[in-house]
Amino acid sequence: MKLNKKTTRAGTVIETGSGNVFADLDLPDAPNLQFKSQLIYEITRCIEDRQLSQTEAAKLIGMDQPTLSKMLRGQFLNCSTDRLFSILNRLGRDIEVRVFKREADPEDARVVLVA
C-alpha cells in the first residue's frame, strides 16, 4: 500500500496513513485485523461502562483473566470473530451483520464496524 508522503521544511517526512494501520504495515489480512481490533475496542468499552475488573469480566465471558488481559492488549490473532461476537453478547451487546452490494471495485472489499 502506497502512503502519501510529505516532507516538512525541517526535513521531517510525514506519512498520511490509509486509515488501517495493519494495511499500512503491510500485514496480511489487514481488513480482518482492523475489524477484530474494533471489536476488542468495543469489548474494552463494555467492561469499562459496566465498571468490571478484568477478573470479573473474564468470569462473565468465560475465560481466565490473563487471557483476557492479553487480548485487550492486542494479542488477538488467535481469537475468531465468532469468539469476539460471543464475548460482546455475554457483555450485553447485540451484534447486527449487514451484507450489501458494493458498487466499487471488487478488490476494495471491506469489513466495517458501526458502533
MDTraj code that builds the backbone (N, CA, C; nanometers):
import mdtraj as md
import numpy as np

residues = "MET LYS LEU ASN LYS LYS THR THR ARG ALA GLY THR VAL ILE GLU THR GLY SER GLY ASN VAL PHE ALA ASP LEU ASP LEU PRO ASP ALA PRO ASN LEU GLN PHE LYS SER GLN LEU ILE TYR GLU ILE THR ARG CYS ILE GLU ASP ARG GLN LEU SER GLN THR GLU ALA ALA LYS LEU ILE GLY MET ASP GLN PRO THR LEU SER LYS MET LEU ARG GLY GLN PHE LEU ASN CYS SER THR ASP ARG LEU PHE SER ILE LEU ASN ARG LEU GLY ARG ASP ILE GLU VAL ARG VAL PHE LYS ARG GLU ALA ASP PRO GLU ASP ALA ARG VAL VAL LEU VAL ALA".split()
xyz = np.array([
    [0.0841, -0.1166, 0.0000],
    [0.0000, 0.0000, 0.0000],
    [0.0889, 0.1232, 0.0000],
    [0.0631, 0.2158, -0.0890],
    [0.1421, 0.3367, -0.1001],
    [0.0826, 0.4451, -0.0114],
    [0.1664, 0.5015, 0.0748],
    [0.1227, 0.6074, 0.1629],
    [0.1603, 0.7419, 0.1044],
    [0.0811, 0.8425, 0.1352],
    [0.1079, 0.9776, 0.0905],
    [0.2172, 1.0365, 0.1798],
    [0.3326, 1.0723, 0.1207],
    [0.4437, 1.1263, 0.1979],
    [0.4588, 1.2752, 0.1722],
    [0.4933, 1.3469, 0.2786],
    [0.5149, 1.4904, 0.2702],
    [0.6381, 1.5239, 0.3531],
    [0.7257, 1.6067, 0.2995],
    [0.8445, 1.6484, 0.3732],
    [0.8252, 1.7922, 0.4189],
    [0.8474, 1.8151, 0.5483],
    [0.8345, 1.9499, 0.6030],
    [0.9603, 2.0301, 0.5743],
    [0.9562, 2.1578, 0.6037],
    [1.0734, 2.2445, 0.5840],
    [1.1922, 2.1978, 0.6666],
    [1.1622, 2.1386, 0.7816],
    [1.2695, 2.0908, 0.8691],
    [1.3267, 1.9575, 0.8213],
    [1.2703, 1.9040, 0.7141],
    [1.3213, 1.7784, 0.6597],
    [1.2554, 1.6541, 0.7159],
    [1.1583, 1.6721, 0.8016],
    [1.0869, 1.5583, 0.8596],
    [0.9887, 1.5031, 0.7572],
    [0.9868, 1.3715, 0.7418],
    [0.8931, 1.3073, 0.6498],
    [0.7684, 1.2663, 0.7276],
    [0.6546, 1.3113, 0.6790],
    [0.5262, 1.2769, 0.7399],
    [0.4498, 1.1913, 0.6404],
    [0.4007, 1.0782, 0.6866],
    [0.3221, 0.9893, 0.6014],
    [0.1778, 0.9895, 0.6488],
    [0.0862, 1.0092, 0.5564],
    [-0.0554, 1.0027, 0.5881],
    [-0.0993, 0.8573, 0.5758],
    [-0.1573, 0.8054, 0.6822],
    [-0.1998, 0.6665, 0.6834],
    [-0.3256, 0.6450, 0.6013],
    [-0.3541, 0.5199, 0.5776],
    [-0.4702, 0.4809, 0.4976],
    [-0.5984, 0.4745, 0.5801],
    [-0.5847, 0.4786, 0.7123],
    [-0.6995, 0.4571, 0.7998],
    [-0.7002, 0.3166, 0.8566],
    [-0.6104, 0.2317, 0.8065],
    [-0.5958, 0.0954, 0.8572],
    [-0.4474, 0.0728, 0.8842],
    [-0.4097, 0.0813, 1.0105],
    [-0.2695, 0.0680, 1.0477],
    [-0.2125, -0.0679, 1.0063],
    [-0.2960, -0.1710, 1.0047],
    [-0.2492, -0.3045, 0.9666],
    [-0.2123, -0.3080, 0.8182],
    [-0.2904, -0.2388, 0.7356],
    [-0.2584, -0.2283, 0.5932],
    [-0.1326, -0.1439, 0.5739],
    [-0.1215, -0.0365, 0.6501],
    [-0.0030, 0.0497, 0.6402],
    [0.1244, -0.0268, 0.6739],
    [0.1120, -0.1268, 0.7603],
    [0.2264, -0.2100, 0.7979],
    [0.2421, -0.3306, 0.7053],
    [0.1602, -0.3363, 0.6000],
    [0.1627, -0.4457, 0.5025],
    [0.1403, -0.5825, 0.5658],
    [0.0550, -0.5882, 0.6677],
    [0.0232, -0.7163, 0.7301],
    [-0.0820, -0.7890, 0.6471],
    [-0.0692, -0.9207, 0.6383],
    [-0.1707, -0.9957, 0.5640],
    [-0.3055, -0.9896, 0.6365],
    [-0.4128, -0.9910, 0.5587],
    [-0.5493, -0.9902, 0.6119],
    [-0.5779, -0.8647, 0.6951],
    [-0.5253, -0.7514, 0.6495],
    [-0.5386, -0.6254, 0.7226],
    [-0.6834, -0.5855, 0.7527],
    [-0.7788, -0.6005, 0.6579],
    [-0.9171, -0.5620, 0.6916],
    [-0.9742, -0.6432, 0.8076],
    [-0.9433, -0.7726, 0.8119],
    [-0.9917, -0.8572, 0.9202],
    [-0.9263, -0.8182, 1.0530],
    [-0.7976, -0.7876, 1.0500],
    [-0.7293, -0.7455, 1.1724],
    [-0.7862, -0.6144, 1.2253],
    [-0.8155, -0.5223, 1.1345],
    [-0.8746, -0.3957, 1.1773],
    [-1.0128, -0.4185, 1.2387],
    [-1.0926, -0.5039, 1.1749],
    [-1.2257, -0.5338, 1.2265],
    [-1.2163, -0.5959, 1.3659],
    [-1.1262, -0.6919, 1.3829],
    [-1.1092, -0.7538, 1.5146],
    [-1.0645, -0.6516, 1.6183],
    [-0.9751, -0.5620, 1.5801],
    [-0.9289, -0.4608, 1.6760],
    [-1.0438, -0.3683, 1.7161],
    [-1.1347, -0.3403, 1.6248],
    [-1.2515, -0.2590, 1.6574],
    [-1.3440, -0.3337, 1.7534],
    [-1.3576, -0.4640, 1.7337],
    [-1.4383, -0.5438, 1.8267],
    [-1.3747, -0.5449, 1.9656],
    [-1.2425, -0.5573, 1.9719],
    [-1.1714, -0.5540, 2.1005],
    [-1.1948, -0.4193, 2.1690],
    [-1.1925, -0.3122, 2.0918],
    [-1.2188, -0.1798, 2.1472],
    [-1.3585, -0.1755, 2.2094],
    [-1.4570, -0.2317, 2.1405],
    [-1.5937, -0.2341, 2.1939],
    [-1.6017, -0.3198, 2.3200],
    [-1.5292, -0.4295, 2.3232],
    [-1.5249, -0.5131, 2.4441],
    [-1.4678, -0.4328, 2.5601],
    [-1.3599, -0.3605, 2.5342],
    [-1.2984, -0.2766, 2.6376],
    [-1.3978, -0.1725, 2.6885],
    [-1.4700, -0.1079, 2.5958],
    [-1.5713, -0.0085, 2.6357],
    [-1.6803, -0.0703, 2.7219],
    [-1.7240, -0.1915, 2.6861],
    [-1.8285, -0.2590, 2.7643],
    [-1.7810, -0.2859, 2.9068],
    [-1.6585, -0.3332, 2.9178],
    [-1.6021, -0.3634, 3.0503],
    [-1.5927, -0.2358, 3.1330],
    [-1.5457, -0.1277, 3.0698],
    [-1.5339, -0.0005, 3.1412],
    [-1.6713, 0.0558, 3.1772],
    [-1.7672, 0.0487, 3.0842],
    [-1.9016, 0.1004, 3.1101],
    [-1.9673, 0.0299, 3.2280],
    [-1.9409, -0.0999, 3.2384],
    [-2.0004, -0.1780, 3.3479],
    [-1.9144, -0.1745, 3.4736],
    [-1.8013, -0.1048, 3.4659],
    [-1.7081, -0.0909, 3.5786],
    [-1.6672, -0.2261, 3.6354],
    [-1.6355, -0.3174, 3.5439],
    [-1.5922, -0.4505, 3.5836],
    [-1.4402, -0.4547, 3.5931],
    [-1.3905, -0.5300, 3.6885],
    [-1.2471, -0.5581, 3.6901],
    [-1.2209, -0.6617, 3.5813],
    [-1.0950, -0.6795, 3.5429],
    [-1.0648, -0.7825, 3.4429],
    [-1.1023, -0.9208, 3.4949],
    [-1.0862, -0.9437, 3.6230],
    [-1.1219, -1.0735, 3.6811],
    [-1.2721, -1.0969, 3.6709],
    [-1.3525, -0.9951, 3.7032],
    [-1.4980, -1.0067, 3.6936],
    [-1.5411, -1.0256, 3.5478],
    [-1.4815, -0.9485, 3.4589],
    [-1.5163, -0.9587, 3.3165],
    [-1.4792, -1.0956, 3.2618],
    [-1.3628, -1.1447, 3.2980],
    [-1.3176, -1.2749, 3.2491],
    [-1.4131, -1.3851, 3.2936],
    [-1.4555, -1.3795, 3.4175],
    [-1.5500, -1.4794, 3.4689],
    [-1.6821, -1.4722, 3.3921],
    [-1.7301, -1.3514, 3.3672],
    [-1.8561, -1.3307, 3.2959],
    [-1.8506, -1.3839, 3.1531],
    [-1.7375, -1.3658, 3.0864],
    [-1.7281, -1.4073, 2.9467],
    [-1.6697, -1.5465, 2.9275],
    [-1.6299, -1.6106, 3.0378],
    [-1.5859, -1.7495, 3.0291],
    [-1.4421, -1.7701, 2.9868],
    [-1.3541, -1.6832, 3.0334],
    [-1.2112, -1.7041, 3.0075],
    [-1.1340, -1.6629, 3.1312],
    [-1.0075, -1.6986, 3.1367],
    [-0.9296, -1.6579, 3.2531],
    [-0.8779, -1.5150, 3.2336],
    [-0.8438, -1.4509, 3.3453],
    [-0.8035, -1.3103, 3.3427],
    [-0.6767, -1.2870, 3.2617],
    [-0.5730, -1.3719, 3.2718],
    [-0.4538, -1.3472, 3.1905],
    [-0.4818, -1.3504, 3.0400],
    [-0.5694, -1.4404, 2.9962],
    [-0.6048, -1.4475, 2.8539],
    [-0.6800, -1.3220, 2.8115],
    [-0.7735, -1.2753, 2.8958],
    [-0.8462, -1.1522, 2.8667],
    [-0.7500, -1.0343, 2.8592],
    [-0.6583, -1.0264, 2.9527],
    [-0.5612, -0.9173, 2.9545],
    [-0.4786, -0.9138, 2.8260],
    [-0.4323, -1.0292, 2.7826],
    [-0.3543, -1.0368, 2.6579],
    [-0.4374, -0.9899, 2.5392],
    [-0.5615, -1.0344, 2.5347],
    [-0.6493, -0.9976, 2.4242],
    [-0.6701, -0.8463, 2.4209],
    [-0.6959, -0.7871, 2.5369],
    [-0.7209, -0.6436, 2.5437],
    [-0.5962, -0.5615, 2.5122],
    [-0.4787, -0.6228, 2.5264],
    [-0.3527, -0.5549, 2.4945],
    [-0.3073, -0.5805, 2.3514],
    [-0.3944, -0.6414, 2.2697],
    [-0.3640, -0.6548, 2.1283],
    [-0.3176, -0.7908, 2.0823],
    [-0.3133, -0.8876, 2.1702],
    [-0.2754, -1.0232, 2.1305],
    [-0.4021, -1.1027, 2.0994],
    [-0.4598, -1.0744, 1.9817],
    [-0.5887, -1.1331, 1.9475],
    [-0.5861, -1.2109, 1.8169],
    [-0.4684, -1.2393, 1.7639],
    [-0.4600, -1.3077, 1.6347],
    [-0.5289, -1.4439, 1.6362],
    [-0.5287, -1.5108, 1.7483],
    [-0.5902, -1.6436, 1.7569],
    [-0.7377, -1.6385, 1.7956],
    [-0.7919, -1.5191, 1.8172],
    [-0.9341, -1.5048, 1.8502],
    [-1.0140, -1.4970, 1.7213],
    [-1.1141, -1.5805, 1.7099],
    [-1.2004, -1.5734, 1.5913],
    [-1.3010, -1.4605, 1.6087],
    [-1.3538, -1.4145, 1.4983],
    [-1.4585, -1.3133, 1.5027],
    [-1.5792, -1.3675, 1.5785],
    [-1.6116, -1.4945, 1.5587],
    [-1.7239, -1.5555, 1.6312],
    [-1.7027, -1.5474, 1.7817],
    [-1.5811, -1.5727, 1.8252],
    [-1.5495, -1.5666, 1.9688],
    [-1.5681, -1.4241, 2.0208],
    [-1.5224, -1.3261, 1.9448],
    [-1.5379, -1.1866, 1.9864],
    [-1.6844, -1.1466, 1.9893],
    [-1.7635, -1.1949, 1.8931],
    [-1.9084, -1.1710, 1.8947],
    [-1.9698, -1.2299, 2.0218],
    [-1.9298, -1.3511, 2.0559],
    [-1.9818, -1.4181, 2.1752],
    [-1.9480, -1.3392, 2.3018],
    [-1.8268, -1.2877, 2.3081],
    [-1.7857, -1.2077, 2.4245],
    [-1.8733, -1.0826, 2.4350],
    [-1.8948, -1.0153, 2.3236],
    [-1.9803, -0.8963, 2.3254],
    [-2.1226, -0.9312, 2.3684],
    [-2.1752, -1.0452, 2.3216],
    [-2.3088, -1.0889, 2.3638],
    [-2.3134, -1.1104, 2.5150],
    [-2.2110, -1.1744, 2.5682],
    [-2.2076, -1.2002, 2.7133],
    [-2.1943, -1.0715, 2.7943],
    [-2.1422, -0.9672, 2.7293],
    [-2.1308, -0.8376, 2.7955],
    [-2.2541, -0.7505, 2.7719],
    [-2.3580, -0.8112, 2.7133],
    [-2.4852, -0.7415, 2.6981],
    [-2.5016, -0.6631, 2.5690],
    [-2.4223, -0.6947, 2.4692],
    [-2.4328, -0.6255, 2.3411],
    [-2.4885, -0.7199, 2.2357],
    [-2.5730, -0.6660, 2.1490],
    [-2.6228, -0.7408, 2.0341],
    [-2.5324, -0.7112, 1.9156],
    [-2.5264, -0.8052, 1.8237],
    [-2.4451, -0.7923, 1.7031],
    [-2.5405, -0.7950, 1.5839],
    [-2.5220, -0.7027, 1.4915],
    [-2.6007, -0.6998, 1.3689],
    [-2.5041, -0.7027, 1.2515],
    [-2.5246, -0.7956, 1.1594],
    [-2.4395, -0.8079, 1.0413],
    [-2.5221, -0.7705, 0.9195],
    [-2.4682, -0.6806, 0.8374],
    [-2.5365, -0.6401, 0.7140],
    [-2.4476, -0.6757, 0.5959],
    [-2.5089, -0.7275, 0.4926],
    [-2.4392, -0.7573, 0.3679],
    [-2.5093, -0.6777, 0.2596],
    [-2.4330, -0.6025, 0.1820],
    [-2.4939, -0.5225, 0.0769],
    [-2.4030, -0.5161, -0.0447],
    [-2.4625, -0.4877, -0.1571],
    [-2.3894, -0.4818, -0.2824],
    [-2.2962, -0.3612, -0.2823],
    [-2.1742, -0.3856, -0.3254],
    [-2.0744, -0.2804, -0.3334],
    [-2.0632, -0.2352, -0.4774],
    [-2.0680, -0.1071, -0.4996],
    [-2.0585, -0.0524, -0.6343],
    [-1.9129, -0.0338, -0.6777],
    [-1.8227, -0.0325, -0.5824],
    [-1.6805, -0.0077, -0.6133],
    [-1.6129, -0.1330, -0.6676],
    [-1.4882, -0.1214, -0.6958],
    [-1.4038, -0.2289, -0.7452],
    [-1.4079, -0.3480, -0.6486],
    [-1.4283, -0.4715, -0.6984],
    [-1.4319, -0.5904, -0.6121],
    [-1.3054, -0.6077, -0.5275],
    [-1.1951, -0.5506, -0.5713],
    [-1.0706, -0.5605, -0.4943],
    [-1.0748, -0.4748, -0.3688],
    [-1.1703, -0.3845, -0.3615],
    [-1.1795, -0.2916, -0.2480],
    [-1.2762, -0.3426, -0.1410],
    [-1.2832, -0.4726, -0.1220],
    [-1.3735, -0.5286, -0.0206],
    [-1.3397, -0.4731, 0.1164],
    [-1.4431, -0.4546, 0.1976],
    [-1.4175, -0.4001, 0.3307],
    [-1.5116, -0.4609, 0.4323],
    [-1.4679, -0.4589, 0.5545],
    [-1.5475, -0.5004, 0.6686],
    [-1.5508, -0.3800, 0.7615],
    [-1.6707, -0.3375, 0.8017],
    [-1.6854, -0.2143, 0.8774],
    [-1.7627, -0.2429, 1.0054],
    [-1.7155, -0.1851, 1.1153],
    [-1.7881, -0.1928, 1.2416],
    [-1.8555, -0.0587, 1.2646],
    [-1.9871, -0.0610, 1.2824],
    [-2.0622, 0.0581, 1.3145],
    [-2.1123, 0.0395, 1.4564],
    [-2.0600, 0.1185, 1.5467],
    [-2.0972, 0.1022, 1.6882],
    [-2.1808, 0.2180, 1.7353],
])
top = md.Topology()
chain = top.add_chain()
for i, resn in enumerate(residues, 1):
    res = top.add_residue(resn, chain, resSeq=i)
    for name in ("N", "CA", "C"):
        top.add_atom(name, md.element.get_by_symbol(name[0]), res)
traj = md.Trajectory(xyz[None], top)
